[in-house]
Amino acid sequence: MDPIVAHCRDAIRRGSQSFAGASRLLPRGTRDSVHMLYAWCRHCDDRIDLQDLGRGRPANASTAGARLDALERDTRRALDGDAVEHPAFVALQRVVRRHAIPHHHPLELLRGFAMDVEDRRYRTLEETLEYCYHVAGVVGVMMAYVMDAAEPEALDRASDLGIAFQMTNIARDVLDDASAGRIYLPLSWLAAADIPPQRVGDPERRAAVARVVRRLLHEAERYYASATLGLRYLQPRCAWAVAAARDVYREIGRVVESRAGAAWDTRARVSGARKVALALRAGPGAWVQRRRDPAGPVRREGLWTRPQP
């Protein structure tokens, strides 16, 4: 096996069991490209916080700016076709060239990491959604290019799916993030619930935080629903894989919501057997969605929309 592809396959296998499982449903060539793109995203995320596959407490932010600058330098070199050494940047170079991914999209992801480096806070839902786009929605857009679905509406729906994934991440990890000094819940929502940002992690605030998180998860459902309408742009096996990933991540949000104030006693997970069941069910559902052919594009009323180049 190509050593770059092997490195990237190992990265997704160790970094995200949910996405690794869903990716097995993809055609081999598409799967290799998905793994290569994932490996670069994972590497950048880990370098910002000096983590290993997302594990461990984020490092001191005082040197994060220098690490971000180095990531941007190496990313631009890869995009420009210059020689790069790290497998993650070789992988990025290959996948961008192979699928004609516009160069501004990888740089948009780095902008999302910059928001963390800058210790940004999010006053409104719209600002939280902007963050979600930059750290996950744009990954969905790049994945759509990998799956040969570059129509503007397909890219919008792919962005919606990434945004929904990130809202689920925020809900699942809210206390871990708060312990690292990161607050992604809209500050206006916390204020309405009488939760000072610095008190999000307090045990006596669990019930109130759970109510805010439930509100976020209900918003995420709107983006999951919108993303489902994008399945018709994908080839059958790609649609199945995307639908499986969607359903597994959606289930994580439902686990968090069902636990209420106890949601963070243990990390919310979906069992292996449940993942298999969701993946099997996703196939027929994706087939039905692909067969639907509405007259003209379906409007995305009231949803946050990705920036246009």
N, C-alpha and C positions, 0 to 999 in steps of 0.2 A: 504493500500500500504506500502511496505517496506520503512521505513523512509529515508534510504540512497538514494534509487531510487527517492523518492519524492523530496529530497533536490537537487539532480542532475537535475531532470526535471525542477525544478523551476529556477535553475541556467541558463540553456540554454534558457528557455522561456524569462527570463529577460535580458540575456546577448547577444543573437543573434537571432533576429526574423527570419532572412533568414535561418540559420541552423536549428532552431527549426521547421520551417515550412517544410523544406525538410525531417527532421527526422520523421515526421508523416507518411511518405510513407514506412518506414522500418517495417519489422516484429517486433513484440513486444519485443522478447528477444534481438534481435540485437539493437533495439532502446534503451532499457534500458542500454546496454553496451556502446553505443555511448554517451548517456547522462552522464554516469559515467566517461568516459574518458574526455569528454568535461569539466565536473565540476572540475576535477583536473587541467587541463590545464588553465582554467579560474582563479582558485584560485591562482595558481603560478604566473600568469601574474599580477593579482591584488596585490598580496603581494609585488612584486618587486617595483611597483610604488605607493603602498598604495592608490589604486583606488578601486572603487566599480563597478564591472562588466565593467571595462574599461573606466569608466566615471571619469572626473576630470583631472586636470593637474598632471603629474607625480611628486611624492614627491622628496625632496632633495636627491641627489644620495649619500650623505656622509654616510648614514646608509644602503644603498641598499645591500652592500656586506654582511653585517651581516644577512640581511633577506634572501639573496640567500643561504648563508651557512645553515641557518635553514631549508630552503626548501629542500636542498640536503640531509640534515640529516634525515628529516622526510620521504623523498622519498625513501631513501635507507632502512630505517626501514620497510616501507610498502613493498618494493620489497623483503626484506629478510624474510617477514612473521611475523615480530615482531608486538606487539600490538601498534596500532595507534588510536588516538581519533578523530581527525577532520574528518568530513564526506568525504571531498575530498580525503584524503589519504586512508580511508577505501574503497572508490570507486575505487581508483587506484589499491589497493591490490586485490580487487575482479576481476577487468577486466583483469589485467595482468595474474592472475592465471587461469581464465576461458578460456582465448584465447591464452595462452602460448606466450605472447608478450615478446620478448627478453629484458632483463633488461637494456641493453645499450640504448634503444630507449628513454625511459623517461629521462634518463640522458643527452641525446643529446638535448632535448628540454631545459633543464636547462642551457646547454652550450650556447644556443641562448640568454637566458636572461642574461647570463654573458657578452655577447658581448655588451649589452646595459649598464650594470653596469660599464664595462670598458671604456665606451664612445668611442667605436670603430668607425672608419671611413672606408669607402669602396671606394678604388681607382678605381676599375674596375667593370665591370658588373659581372665577375666571383665571386668577393668578395661579391657583393650584393646578388648574388644567393646562396652563401654559408650561408649567414645570413638567407635568405628566407627559406632554407632547415631546419635550426636549429630551427626556430620559427614556422614553418608551414608545411614544407615538411615532416618532421618526424612525425607530427601529422597525415598526410595522410597515412603514412606507418603503424602507429599503428591502424588507422581505417580500413585499409585493413585486418589486422589480425582479427579484430573484425568481419569483414564480411566474414571470412573464405577464403580469397584470398591471400595466403602467397607465391605464386609462385614468383620467383625473378623478372620477367618482370611485374607482377601485382604490386609489391612493387615499382618498378621504376615509373610506370605510376601514382600510388597513390602519390608518392613524387612529381611528376610533377604537379599534381593538387594542392597540398598544396603550392608549389612554386608560381604557377600562382595566387592563392588566395592572397598570401602575396604581390606580385607585385601590384595587384589591391589595396590592403590596402595602400601600400606606395603611390600610385598615388592619392588615395582619401584623405589621411591624411597628405600630404607633408607639408602643411603650419602649421598644428597643431604640427607635429613632430618638424619642424624647430623652432617653438616658445619654445619648450622644450629642444632645443639644440641638437636634433637628426637629422642627415642627413643620409638617406639611398640611395639616388640617387648616382650613381657612380661619384666620384669627377672628373674623366677624362671627363665625359660628361658635367658636370657643367663648367669645364674649357673651353671646346670647345665652349660652349654657352656664355662665358664671364660672368659667374655668380659666384662670390665668395661665398663659402659655407655660410658665415655669412650673406649674403644678399638674401638668398633664399626667405625669407618672405617679402621682400620689394615690395610694390605695383607696382613700376615701372618695376619690373622684372617679373611680372605675365606672360606676353606673352612668354618670353624666357623660364620660368620654364614650362609653358604648353607644349612647344615644346619638352623639355627633357622628361616630363612625357608621352607625346604621344609616344616617342621612347620606353620608358619602357613598355607601354601597348602593343605595337606591339611585343615586345619580349614575353610578357605574353601570347599572342595568340599562340605562338609556343608550349608553355607548356600546354595550354588548349587543343590544338589539339592532343598532345601526350597523355594526360590523357584520352581523349575520347576513344582511342584504348584500354584502360584498362578495359572498361565496360564489355567486353566479359568474364572476369574472375569472374564476380559477378552474384549472383542469381538475378532473375528478379526485385524484389522489391528493392533490394539494388542498382542495376544499375539505376533504375528510380530515387531513392532518390539522388544518387550521381550526376546524370545528371541534376536534378532540381537545386541542389546547385550550380553546375558548371554554369548553364545558368543564374541564378540570379546574381552571382558574376561577371560573364562576362558582364552582363548588367550594373552593377555599373561602370565598366571601360569604357564602351561606353558612359555613361552619362558624366563622367569626360572628356573624349576626346571631346565630342560634345560641351561642354561648353567652351573649350579653356581657355583663361585667366580668365574667370568668374567661373571656375570650383569650386572654394573654397569660393564663396560668401555665399553659403549655402551648407550643407553637401549633397553629392551625395547619392540619395536614389532611390529605386525601389518601386513603389506603390504596395499596396496589390493586387489590381486587376491585375497588370502586373505580379506579382509573381505567381498568380494562373494560368494565361495564359501560362507563361513559364513552370511551373510544368506540366501542361496538355500536352503541346507540347513535353516535355522531355521524356514522357513515350514511345510513338512510336519510337522516335529517339533512345532511349536506346535499345528497342527491336531489331531494325534493326542492331545496332552496335553489339549486342550480337550474332546475327545470322551470322555475318561475321567470317570466319575462314581462315585467310591467312595462306599460307604454311610457317610455321616457324615464329619466332618472328619478329616484325616490328622494323627496326633499328631506333635509336634515334639520327640521325645524328646531331652533333653540339650542343646537349643539355648538360647542366651541369648534372653530374651524382652523385647520393648520395654516401657517403662513404661506403665502404664495411667493415663488421666486421673482 
